[in-house]
Amino acid sequence: MSLADRYEQVRQATRMLCEPLEIEDHIPQPTVDVSPPKWNIAHTTWFFEEVILKNFVDGYEVFDPNFGFLFNSYYNSIGERTRRDNRGDLSRPTVKHVLEYRKYVDERMSALLKGDVPEDLRKLVVLGLNHEQQHQELFLTDLKYTFSVNPLFPVYREDFAIEESAESGAATFVEIEGGIHKIGFEGDGFCFDNELSRHKVYFDDLAICNRLVTNAEFIEFIDAGGYREHSLWHSEGWDRINNNSIESPLYWHQRDDDWHHFSLPDCESCRLMLRFVTFLFTKLQRLLNGEAADCRPSSNGRSRAANLTGAGVGSGQIQPICHIPAFRKRPEQSANTTVNL
């Protein structure tokens, strides 16, 4: 596939994400951690105009001189920007005007990529496309939060069935030998600069469960008073649940003594054996058979034990799906050295 075709493919994927939305859906920003769809689709367009077109097209005329301030994010070297918590305050430019901006930039990028593409330009375009795919995921996770605080629980796409994975069998813990290990990107493909350079880290021996916690097990945690027991939480998590009166995971709602989970397709009853996917500050102690897993965060996405994938181009997914690699036991243990999940 040519770079021009790849550019069109990625940009078309963003347009498809917008198709189920009404104009009013593009603007709300219920919390500082969420950006409106209008801002996301304008920001990725701004990258191509600011970083590529202005530098590789002689006499390039920007679409709107104000957009540099409105849609920059954290590129400090480029200039000032709208405050992050003010992105949803902007009724203007209109959604229509932002879509015209995308069309304007796409036409000029397509013309640029039809000719010879020098290596420095190619690298920037590849960076911009990966940046856009990153914002496709943000588009959906931000939208999910925005829809979740609406008491009507809007449906993003009615024709969508989420791919979800169920667990089976008893949970056991696999011992993993500590020592010096390498983390960071290695290979010839694309990576962001914060995935470099590959380096050595040390961690102690640990034990990790051979499967994820299920919804049923997390409901047991709630029913047993897990949100009221400080010993199960790190300090930051304990402060958060108390300061915000949190009694259940984000997107979980209790109706008639039944737990429901909000997702972009619907708000349905929690299926008990599905993998529980969320972000917590808990130590996750005593969740499974009174045991404790050593659940430490990694320094970058290349070294996580479980990979969350979602709305990247071609996945067809509109919320995170968890895939777990096999864990190797210590050599002195059973000859069955892998745990197949």
C-alpha positions as CSV (number, residue, x, y, z in Angstrom):
1,M,0.0,0.0,0.0
2,S,1.3,3.4,-0.9
3,L,1.8,6.1,1.7
4,A,-0.9,8.2,0.0
5,D,-3.4,5.2,0.2
6,R,-2.4,4.6,3.8
7,Y,-3.1,8.3,4.6
8,E,-6.5,8.1,3.1
9,Q,-7.3,4.8,4.9
10,V,-6.5,6.2,8.3
11,R,-8.3,9.5,7.8
12,Q,-11.3,7.7,6.4
13,A,-11.4,5.6,9.6
14,T,-11.8,8.8,11.6
15,R,-14.6,10.0,9.4
16,M,-16.4,6.7,9.9
17,L,-16.1,7.1,13.7
18,C,-18.0,10.4,13.3
19,E,-20.9,9.0,11.3
20,P,-23.1,7.8,14.2
21,L,-22.8,11.1,16.0
22,E,-25.2,14.0,16.0
23,I,-23.8,17.6,15.8
24,E,-24.5,18.0,19.5
25,D,-22.4,15.0,20.4
26,H,-19.2,16.6,19.0
27,I,-19.0,19.4,21.7
28,P,-19.5,18.3,25.4
29,Q,-16.5,17.9,27.7
30,P,-17.8,16.7,31.1
31,T,-14.4,16.5,32.7
32,V,-10.8,17.7,32.1
33,D,-9.7,14.2,31.2
34,V,-12.0,14.0,28.2
35,S,-11.7,15.9,24.9
36,P,-14.8,16.5,22.7
37,P,-14.9,14.7,19.3
38,K,-14.7,18.1,17.5
39,W,-11.4,18.8,19.2
40,N,-10.0,15.4,18.5
41,I,-10.7,15.5,14.8
42,A,-9.4,19.1,14.5
43,H,-6.2,18.4,16.5
44,T,-5.1,15.5,14.3
45,T,-5.7,17.7,11.2
46,W,-3.7,20.5,12.8
47,F,-0.7,18.2,13.1
48,F,-0.6,17.5,9.4
49,E,-1.0,21.2,8.6
50,E,1.4,22.5,11.2
51,V,4.1,19.9,11.0
52,I,4.0,18.9,7.4
53,L,2.2,21.2,5.0
54,K,3.7,24.4,6.3
55,N,7.2,22.9,6.0
56,F,7.0,20.9,2.8
57,V,4.6,23.0,0.5
58,D,6.0,26.2,-0.8
59,G,3.7,29.1,-0.2
60,Y,1.2,27.0,1.8
61,E,-1.8,29.1,3.0
62,V,-3.2,27.9,6.4
63,F,-6.9,27.2,6.5
64,D,-7.5,29.5,9.5
65,P,-4.8,31.3,11.4
66,N,-6.7,30.9,14.7
67,F,-6.7,27.1,14.5
68,G,-3.1,26.9,15.6
69,F,-4.0,28.2,19.0
70,L,-7.3,26.3,19.3
71,F,-6.1,22.9,18.4
72,N,-2.5,22.6,19.6
73,S,-2.2,20.2,22.5
74,Y,1.2,19.9,24.2
75,Y,3.6,21.0,21.5
76,N,5.2,23.7,23.5
77,S,7.8,24.6,20.9
78,I,5.1,25.5,18.4
79,G,3.2,28.0,20.4
80,E,0.4,28.7,22.9
81,R,-2.8,26.7,23.0
82,T,-6.3,26.5,24.4
83,R,-6.3,25.2,28.0
84,R,-7.1,21.5,28.2
85,D,-10.2,22.0,30.4
86,N,-11.6,24.7,28.0
87,R,-11.8,22.5,24.9
88,G,-15.5,21.9,25.3
89,D,-16.3,25.6,25.8
90,L,-15.9,26.3,22.1
91,S,-19.2,26.4,20.2
92,R,-17.2,28.0,17.4
93,P,-15.6,27.0,15.1
94,T,-18.6,24.9,14.2
95,V,-18.4,21.2,13.5
96,K,-19.1,22.0,9.8
97,H,-16.2,24.3,9.7
98,V,-13.9,21.7,11.3
99,L,-15.0,19.1,8.7
100,E,-14.2,21.7,6.0
101,Y,-10.8,22.1,7.6
102,R,-10.1,18.3,7.4
103,K,-11.2,18.3,3.8
104,Y,-8.9,21.2,3.0
105,V,-5.9,19.6,4.6
106,D,-6.6,16.2,3.1
107,E,-6.7,17.5,-0.4
108,R,-3.3,19.2,0.0
109,M,-1.8,16.2,1.8
110,S,-3.0,13.9,-1.0
111,A,-1.4,16.2,-3.6
112,L,1.9,16.3,-1.6
113,L,2.0,12.5,-1.3
114,K,1.4,11.8,-5.0
115,G,4.9,12.9,-5.9
116,D,8.3,11.7,-4.6
117,V,8.3,11.4,-0.9
118,P,11.7,12.0,0.7
119,E,12.6,10.1,3.8
120,D,12.2,13.0,6.3
121,L,8.6,13.6,5.0
122,R,7.8,9.9,5.1
123,K,8.8,9.6,8.7
124,L,6.6,12.6,9.7
125,V,3.6,11.3,7.8
126,V,4.0,7.9,9.5
127,L,4.2,9.7,12.8
128,G,1.1,11.7,12.0
129,L,-0.9,8.6,11.0
130,N,0.0,6.8,14.3
131,H,-0.9,10.0,16.1
132,E,-4.3,10.0,14.4
133,Q,-4.8,6.3,15.3
134,Q,-4.0,7.2,18.9
135,H,-6.7,9.8,18.8
136,Q,-9.2,7.4,17.2
137,E,-8.9,5.4,20.4
138,L,-9.2,8.6,22.5
139,F,-12.2,9.6,20.4
140,L,-14.0,6.5,21.6
141,T,-12.9,6.4,25.2
142,D,-13.6,10.1,25.6
143,L,-17.0,9.6,24.0
144,K,-17.8,6.6,26.2
145,Y,-17.3,8.8,29.3
146,T,-19.3,11.6,27.9
147,F,-22.2,9.3,27.1
148,S,-21.9,7.5,30.4
149,V,-22.7,10.7,32.4
150,N,-25.9,11.2,30.4
151,P,-28.8,9.5,32.3
152,L,-30.3,8.5,29.0
153,F,-27.2,6.3,28.3
154,P,-27.1,7.1,24.6
155,V,-26.2,4.3,22.2
156,Y,-23.3,5.1,19.9
157,R,-23.9,2.3,17.4
158,E,-26.9,-0.1,17.6
159,D,-25.5,-2.5,15.1
160,F,-22.4,-3.3,17.0
161,A,-21.6,-6.4,19.0
162,I,-18.6,-6.2,21.3
163,E,-15.9,-8.9,21.1
164,E,-15.5,-10.0,24.7
165,S,-13.6,-12.9,26.3
166,A,-14.9,-15.2,29.1
167,E,-12.7,-17.0,31.6
168,S,-13.1,-20.7,32.6
169,G,-11.4,-22.9,35.1
170,A,-9.9,-22.2,38.5
171,A,-7.5,-19.4,38.9
172,T,-3.9,-20.3,39.8
173,F,-0.8,-18.3,40.3
174,V,2.3,-18.6,38.1
175,E,5.7,-17.8,39.6
176,I,7.9,-15.6,37.5
177,E,11.6,-15.4,38.2
178,G,12.9,-11.9,38.9
179,G,16.2,-10.5,37.6
180,I,17.4,-8.0,35.0
181,H,15.1,-7.7,32.0
182,K,15.0,-5.4,29.0
183,I,12.1,-3.1,28.2
184,G,11.5,-0.6,25.4
185,F,10.9,-0.9,21.7
186,E,13.0,-3.3,19.6
187,G,12.5,-3.9,15.9
188,D,12.1,-2.1,12.6
189,G,8.5,-0.9,12.8
190,F,7.1,2.4,14.1
191,C,7.4,3.4,17.8
192,F,6.8,6.7,19.6
193,D,9.9,8.4,21.1
194,N,8.9,7.6,24.6
195,E,9.3,3.9,23.9
196,L,13.0,4.4,23.4
197,S,15.7,3.7,24.3
198,R,15.6,0.0,25.2
199,H,17.1,-0.5,28.6
200,K,17.5,-2.8,31.5
201,V,15.3,-3.0,34.6
202,Y,15.4,-5.2,37.7
203,F,12.4,-6.7,39.4
204,D,12.0,-9.2,42.2
205,D,10.5,-12.7,42.0
206,L,6.7,-12.4,41.6
207,A,3.5,-14.4,41.2
208,I,0.8,-13.5,38.8
209,C,-2.6,-15.0,38.2
210,N,-2.9,-17.2,35.0
211,R,-6.1,-15.4,34.0
212,L,-7.8,-12.1,34.6
213,V,-10.3,-11.3,37.3
214,T,-13.9,-11.9,36.1
215,N,-16.9,-9.7,36.7
216,A,-18.3,-12.2,39.1
217,E,-15.2,-12.1,41.2
218,F,-15.2,-8.4,41.3
219,I,-18.8,-8.3,42.4
220,E,-17.6,-10.6,45.3
221,F,-15.0,-7.9,46.1
222,I,-17.7,-5.2,46.2
223,D,-20.1,-7.3,48.3
224,A,-17.3,-8.2,50.7
225,G,-16.8,-4.5,51.4
226,G,-13.7,-4.0,49.2
227,Y,-14.4,-0.3,48.7
228,R,-14.5,0.2,52.5
229,E,-11.3,-1.7,53.4
230,H,-8.3,0.6,53.3
231,S,-5.8,-2.2,53.5
232,L,-6.8,-3.2,49.9
233,W,-5.9,0.2,48.4
234,H,-2.8,2.2,47.8
235,S,-3.0,5.7,49.4
236,E,-3.9,7.5,46.1
237,G,-6.7,5.1,45.4
238,W,-8.0,5.2,48.9
239,D,-8.1,9.0,48.8
240,R,-9.8,8.9,45.4
241,I,-12.7,6.6,46.4
242,N,-13.3,8.5,49.6
243,N,-13.1,12.0,48.0
244,N,-15.4,11.0,45.2
245,S,-17.7,8.5,47.1
246,I,-16.8,5.7,44.7
247,E,-18.4,2.3,45.4
248,S,-18.1,0.5,42.1
249,P,-16.0,0.6,38.9
250,L,-16.4,3.4,36.4
251,Y,-19.3,2.6,34.0
252,W,-20.9,0.1,36.4
253,H,-24.5,0.9,37.6
254,Q,-26.7,-1.1,40.0
255,R,-30.3,-1.5,38.9
256,D,-32.8,-3.7,41.0
257,D,-29.9,-5.4,42.7
258,D,-28.3,-6.3,39.4
259,W,-25.0,-4.8,38.2
260,H,-25.0,-3.3,34.7
261,H,-22.1,-2.2,32.6
262,F,-22.3,0.8,30.3
263,S,-20.5,0.5,26.9
264,L,-20.9,2.4,23.7
265,P,-23.3,-0.2,22.2
266,D,-25.6,-0.4,25.3
267,C,-25.9,-0.6,29.1
268,E,-26.4,-4.3,29.8
269,S,-26.3,-6.6,32.8
270,C,-22.8,-7.7,33.7
271,R,-22.0,-11.1,32.3
272,L,-20.4,-12.8,35.2
273,M,-17.6,-14.8,33.6
274,L,-16.3,-12.0,31.3
275,R,-12.9,-10.6,32.0
276,F,-13.1,-7.5,34.2
277,V,-11.2,-4.7,32.4
278,T,-10.7,-1.4,34.2
279,F,-8.0,0.7,35.8
280,L,-7.6,0.6,39.6
281,F,-5.3,1.8,42.3
282,T,-6.0,-1.3,44.3
283,K,-3.4,-3.9,45.4
284,L,-5.9,-6.5,44.2
285,Q,-5.2,-8.5,47.4
286,R,-7.4,-11.4,48.4
287,L,-9.4,-11.1,45.2
288,L,-8.6,-14.7,44.2
289,N,-8.4,-17.5,46.7
290,G,-6.9,-15.2,49.3
291,E,-3.8,-14.7,47.2
292,A,-2.1,-11.5,46.1
293,A,-0.7,-10.9,42.6
294,D,2.3,-8.6,42.2
295,C,0.6,-6.1,39.9
296,R,3.1,-3.4,39.2
297,P,2.8,-0.9,36.3
298,S,5.3,-1.1,33.5
299,S,7.4,1.8,32.2
300,N,5.9,1.7,28.7
301,G,3.4,-0.2,26.7
302,R,6.0,-2.6,25.3
303,S,6.5,-4.5,28.6
304,R,2.9,-4.9,29.9
305,A,1.8,-8.3,30.9
306,A,-1.6,-7.8,29.4
307,N,-2.2,-5.8,26.2
308,L,-5.3,-3.7,25.8
309,T,-6.3,-3.2,22.2
310,G,-9.3,-1.3,20.9
311,A,-10.2,1.1,18.2
312,G,-7.1,1.0,16.0
313,V,-7.7,1.0,12.2
314,G,-9.0,-2.4,11.1
315,S,-9.8,-3.8,14.6
316,G,-13.5,-3.0,14.4
317,Q,-13.5,-2.6,18.2
318,I,-15.0,0.4,20.0
319,Q,-13.8,-0.4,23.5
320,P,-10.7,-2.0,25.0
321,I,-10.3,-5.8,24.7
322,C,-7.7,-7.6,26.8
323,H,-5.4,-10.1,25.3
324,I,-3.0,-11.9,27.6
325,P,0.2,-13.7,26.5
326,A,1.3,-17.0,27.9
327,F,3.4,-16.8,31.0
328,R,6.4,-19.0,31.4
329,K,6.9,-20.9,34.7
330,R,10.3,-21.3,36.3
331,P,12.4,-24.0,34.6
332,E,12.4,-26.2,37.7
333,Q,8.6,-26.4,37.7
334,S,6.2,-28.6,35.6
335,A,7.2,-29.5,32.1
336,N,4.0,-27.8,31.0
337,T,5.8,-24.5,30.8
338,T,3.1,-22.3,29.4
339,V,-0.3,-21.3,30.6
340,N,-2.7,-21.3,27.8
341,L,-5.5,-18.8,28.1
